[in-house]
Amino acid sequence: MKKRFWTGLNKESNVFGFGCWQIAGNHSQNGIPNGWGNVDKNQAIDLLCHAMENGINFYDTAQGYNFGQSERLLGEAIKQAKKEVIVCTKVALTEKEISQKKIGENFKTRVSQSLENLNTSYIDIILIHNPPDDLNWKEFNYDILKELIEAKIIGTYGVSSKGLKGAINAIENNVGTTLEWIFNIFERRPIKDLFPIIYAKKLNFIARSPLSRGLINPLYINSNPIFDSNDFRSTLQEEWISWVITSLRTYNNNGISEADLIKNALLFCSYFNEVNATIVGIKTIKQLEHYLEISKSVESLFDMGKLLNTPDFYPKWA
């Protein structure tokens, strides 16, 4: 398994990580689904334990994933598996904190809630979850995060950004050590827009959505995706979904077999040394076994030529 070193933690982890949004179960915000469908609690814990027992030692979650349920499941799995893992969770700013340009004392209470959910006294990485892309970090006071490091409550911190502009804004203004943003075979802008800065500043990068919301999937070579109403993907723009599926089929026509689509998409992410962890959402043991097989692959090269005639980003997200 490929290992990556984490600035600010003095730890290493497998570059193939586990994204815990998908196991959070059904939930909604303002009547709109915000999960990936129903998941049995015990099965989710077993899945996490199995991943830990087989070398997956980086886990990404968030307080907002079913109101802490994702964190609670992860905490229980860590307790049962008794494995040392790196945990990254995300906490959102309040509207008041954004308007006052300062993280308030209540942020510590929210972090304490994550600690309780995870059944721990220490969290490796805290990310500010989806702050406004245009937040003026030069004027924004986030000293509380530094206090949490000094108190040994967290190891390091950073930002999980909404858009590319927000990602650039965060790392150009040195907001912590860690950035999380989208990176996959059809969202390749980080290579030129983020990685040079990340490399120069020795920052950590977490690649989210490496399978483009699960659409990079051999199932969709010959059929179109249909999502249940309790799956948040049912709310995604049909035009964007169609664009991803068209890109996927072009990639397949370039000589990547259906059987190798997911493997190649994940090897693409791990090919870049700037990527500390690729977080893949997993809901079933079948998916996990396939992922573990990929994570143990000795292949280290990726054929960029197979991306010929595929887009490097969705033009309407420019």
C-alpha positions as a printed Julia matrix, in Angstrom:
318×3 Matrix{Float64}:
   0.0    0.0     0.0
   1.22   3.49   -0.85
   1.98   5.63    2.21
   1.85   9.41    2.48
   3.29  11.69    5.19
   1.03  14.25    6.89
   2.41  17.72    7.61
   1.4   18.85   11.08
   0.85  15.31   12.36
   4.19  13.61   11.82
   2.24  10.52   10.78
   1.87   8.38    7.69
  -1.23   6.77    6.23
  -2.33   4.67    3.32
  -3.11   6.98    0.38
  -6.35   5.03   -0.07
  -8.71   6.35    2.58
 -12.34   5.83    3.57
 -15.01   8.5     3.17
 -17.72   8.14    5.8
 -20.54  10.23    4.33
 -22.04   7.24    2.53
 -22.5    5.22    5.74
 -24.32   8.01    7.59
 -27.77   6.78    6.54
 -30.9    8.63    5.49
 -31.11  12.28    6.48
 -32.25  15.55    5.02
 -31.74  19.29    5.37
 -34.7   21.59    4.82
 -36.61  18.71    3.3
 -33.87  17.88    0.77
 -32.09  14.51    1.02
 -28.5   14.87    2.2
 -27.47  11.22    2.45
 -26.81   8.22    0.25
 -29.74   6.08    1.28
 -30.36   3.75    4.17
 -27.49   1.89    5.82
 -27.76  -0.65    8.63
 -25.81   0.6    11.65
 -24.2   -2.73   12.53
 -23.27  -3.43    8.93
 -21.65   0.0     8.7
 -19.55  -0.67   11.81
 -18.54  -4.1    10.49
 -17.54  -2.48    7.19
 -15.36   0.08    8.94
 -13.75  -2.55   11.15
 -12.98  -4.73    8.14
 -11.36  -1.76    6.38
  -9.23  -0.99    9.46
  -8.17  -4.6     9.82
  -7.0   -4.57    6.19
  -4.79  -1.49    6.25
  -7.13   1.4     5.51
  -6.04   3.89    8.16
  -7.35   7.3     7.05
 -11.01   8.19    7.68
 -12.86  11.33    6.64
 -16.17  12.24    8.25
 -18.12  15.35    9.29
 -20.42  16.59   12.0
 -23.02  17.34    9.33
 -23.27  13.75    8.07
 -26.63  12.79    9.58
 -26.16  15.05   12.6
 -23.09  13.23   13.88
 -24.18   9.66   13.06
 -21.21   9.14   10.73
 -18.83  10.21   13.5
 -20.54   7.94   16.01
 -20.29   4.91   13.74
 -16.61   5.62   13.08
 -15.92   6.05   16.79
 -17.56   2.71   17.59
 -15.59   0.96   14.84
 -12.28   2.37   16.1
 -13.17   1.15   19.59
 -13.97  -2.34   18.32
 -11.1   -2.71   15.83
  -8.49  -1.28   18.22
  -6.46   0.04   15.29
  -4.51   3.3    15.11
  -6.02   5.45   12.39
  -5.94   9.08   11.28
  -9.32  10.77   11.66
 -10.36  13.92    9.83
 -13.69  15.51   10.61
 -15.32  18.71    9.46
 -17.15  21.43   11.37
 -19.07  24.25    9.73
 -18.92  27.93   10.63
 -22.07  29.64   11.86
 -23.56  32.62   10.03
 -22.58  34.75   13.02
 -18.95  33.63   12.81
 -18.88  34.43    9.1
 -20.42  37.89    9.56
 -18.21  38.72   12.57
 -15.1   37.36   10.8
 -14.15  35.28   13.81
 -14.51  31.72   15.06
 -16.42  32.02   18.33
 -15.98  30.21   21.61
 -18.97  28.04   20.66
 -16.75  26.39   18.06
 -15.01  24.61   20.93
 -18.39  23.22   21.99
 -18.95  21.9    18.47
 -15.53  20.29   18.49
 -16.34  18.76   21.89
 -19.47  17.26   20.31
 -17.32  15.64   17.63
 -14.96  14.32   20.29
 -17.93  12.78   22.09
 -19.33  11.33   18.86
 -15.97   9.78   18.0
 -15.43   8.57   21.58
 -12.0   10.19   21.75
 -10.11  13.03   23.41
  -8.12  13.92   20.29
  -8.87  14.45   16.58
  -6.04  14.45   14.06
  -7.51  16.95   11.59
 -10.36  19.45   11.86
 -11.47  21.09    8.63
 -13.7   24.14    8.35
 -16.57  22.72    6.3
 -17.58  24.6     3.15
 -16.87  28.21    4.18
 -17.78  30.9     1.62
 -15.33  30.77   -1.28
 -14.73  34.51   -1.01
 -14.11  34.58    2.76
 -11.44  37.16    3.54
  -9.02  34.97    5.47
  -6.64  37.89    6.05
  -9.3   39.52    8.21
 -10.8   36.33    9.63
  -9.72  35.31   13.13
  -9.33  31.55   13.54
  -7.0   31.61   16.54
  -9.24  29.13   18.34
  -7.98  26.42   16.01
  -4.42  27.2    17.09
  -5.55  27.05   20.72
  -7.01  23.59   20.11
  -3.64  22.44   18.76
  -1.83  23.86   21.78
  -4.29  22.09   24.06
  -3.57  18.83   22.17
  -7.24  18.45   21.3
  -6.53  18.46   17.57
  -3.38  17.75   15.59
  -3.82  20.19   12.74
  -6.51  21.99   10.73
  -7.48  23.31    7.35
 -10.4   23.82    4.96
 -12.78  21.66    2.97
 -13.75  24.03    0.17
 -16.87  24.37   -1.95
 -15.32  25.65   -5.17
 -11.9   25.9    -6.76
 -11.7   29.63   -5.99
 -12.32  28.87   -2.34
  -9.62  26.19   -2.36
  -7.07  28.58   -3.88
  -8.15  31.3    -1.44
  -7.55  29.03    1.57
  -4.09  27.77    0.62
  -2.83  31.11   -0.69
  -3.74  32.57    2.7
  -2.1   29.74    4.68
  -5.22  28.53    6.49
  -3.71  25.55    8.27
  -1.93  22.6     6.7
  -4.73  20.73    4.97
  -7.03  21.26    2.0
  -9.85  19.01    0.88
 -11.32  19.43   -2.59
 -12.59  17.51   -5.61
 -10.08  15.55   -7.68
 -10.83  12.88  -10.25
 -10.22  11.99  -13.89
 -12.86  14.51  -14.99
 -11.87  17.24  -12.51
  -8.17  17.69  -13.15
  -7.75  21.4   -12.43
  -5.98  20.77   -9.09
  -2.95  19.56  -11.07
  -2.16  23.07  -12.3
  -4.18  25.29   -9.96
  -3.56  23.69   -6.54
  -0.7   21.21   -6.59
   2.12  23.7    -7.3
   1.1   25.67   -4.18
   0.58  22.51   -2.13
   4.0   21.2    -3.14
   5.78  24.52   -2.46
   4.17  24.94    0.98
   4.3   21.23    1.92
   0.55  21.14    2.54
  -1.73  18.12    2.82
  -4.36  17.44    0.17
  -7.4   15.2     0.54
  -8.99  14.2    -2.77
 -12.73  13.98   -2.4
 -15.22  12.64   -4.94
 -12.58  10.52   -6.74
 -15.39   8.6    -8.45
 -17.43  11.72   -9.21
 -20.33  11.04   -6.83
 -20.18   7.35   -7.75
 -20.85   8.03  -11.44
 -17.46   6.67  -12.51
 -18.89   3.19  -12.45
 -19.0    0.43  -15.09
 -22.76   0.15  -14.48
 -23.22   3.36  -16.43
 -21.4    2.37  -19.61
 -24.57   0.87  -21.06
 -27.28   2.34  -18.86
 -28.09   5.65  -17.21
 -28.13   6.13  -13.42
 -31.41   6.22  -11.52
 -31.28   7.24   -7.87
 -33.77   6.64   -5.08
 -35.55   9.71   -3.73
 -33.67   9.38   -0.4
 -30.29   9.54   -2.2
 -28.98  13.11   -2.41
 -27.79  12.39   -5.95
 -31.44  12.46   -7.04
 -31.2   16.24   -6.57
 -28.11  16.74   -8.75
 -28.38  18.57  -12.05
 -29.32  16.18  -14.85
 -27.1   18.12  -17.24
 -24.04  17.53  -15.05
 -24.87  13.83  -14.61
 -25.21  13.46  -18.39
 -21.85  15.23  -18.86
 -20.1   12.82  -16.48
 -21.66   9.75  -18.14
 -20.64  10.99  -21.59
 -17.09  11.57  -20.32
 -17.07   8.1   -18.75
 -18.07   6.46  -22.02
 -15.38   8.39  -23.89
 -12.82   7.13  -21.38
 -14.09   3.59  -21.88
 -13.79   3.98  -25.67
 -10.17   5.09  -25.2
  -9.3    1.55  -24.2
 -10.13   1.33  -20.49
 -12.22  -1.78  -19.95
 -15.34  -1.69  -17.83
 -13.61  -3.96  -15.31
 -10.73  -1.49  -14.92
 -12.67   1.8   -14.81
 -12.76   2.22  -11.04
  -9.22   0.93  -10.59
  -7.81   3.4   -13.11
  -9.81   6.31  -11.68
  -8.35   5.66   -8.24
  -4.82   5.02   -9.5
  -5.05   8.41  -11.22
  -5.55  10.12   -7.85
  -2.82   8.16   -6.07
  -0.38   8.78   -8.94
   0.14  12.37   -7.71
   2.4   12.72   -4.68
   0.55  15.87   -3.62
  -2.44  13.67   -2.7
  -2.23  12.5     0.91
  -5.49  10.6     0.83
  -8.17   9.68   -1.66
 -11.46   9.25    0.16
 -13.82   6.7    -1.36
 -17.33   6.24   -0.07
 -18.2    2.59    0.55
 -21.53   1.03    1.55
 -21.16  -2.71    0.89
 -18.64  -5.44    1.61
 -18.41  -6.14   -2.13
 -17.37  -2.54   -2.76
 -14.87  -2.71    0.09
 -13.23  -5.93   -1.14
 -12.8   -4.41   -4.6
 -11.31  -1.29   -3.02
  -8.91  -3.28   -0.86
  -7.73  -5.15   -3.95
  -7.03  -1.83   -5.69
  -5.3   -0.39   -2.62
  -2.87  -3.3    -2.59
  -2.0   -2.9    -6.26
   1.72  -2.55   -6.98
   1.0   -0.4   -10.02
   2.32   3.13   -9.65
   1.98   4.56  -13.15
  -1.09   6.0   -14.79
  -1.53   6.26  -18.56
  -2.51   9.9   -19.06
  -2.91   9.19  -22.78
  -6.13   7.3   -22.02
  -7.68  10.62  -20.99
  -7.47  11.86  -24.59
 -10.6   13.78  -25.61
 -11.99  13.72  -22.07
 -12.68  17.07  -20.37
 -10.56  18.19  -17.43
 -13.46  19.97  -15.7
 -17.16  20.68  -16.04
 -17.29  24.0   -17.94
 -20.26  25.35  -15.99
 -18.22  25.02  -12.78
 -15.46  27.27  -14.08
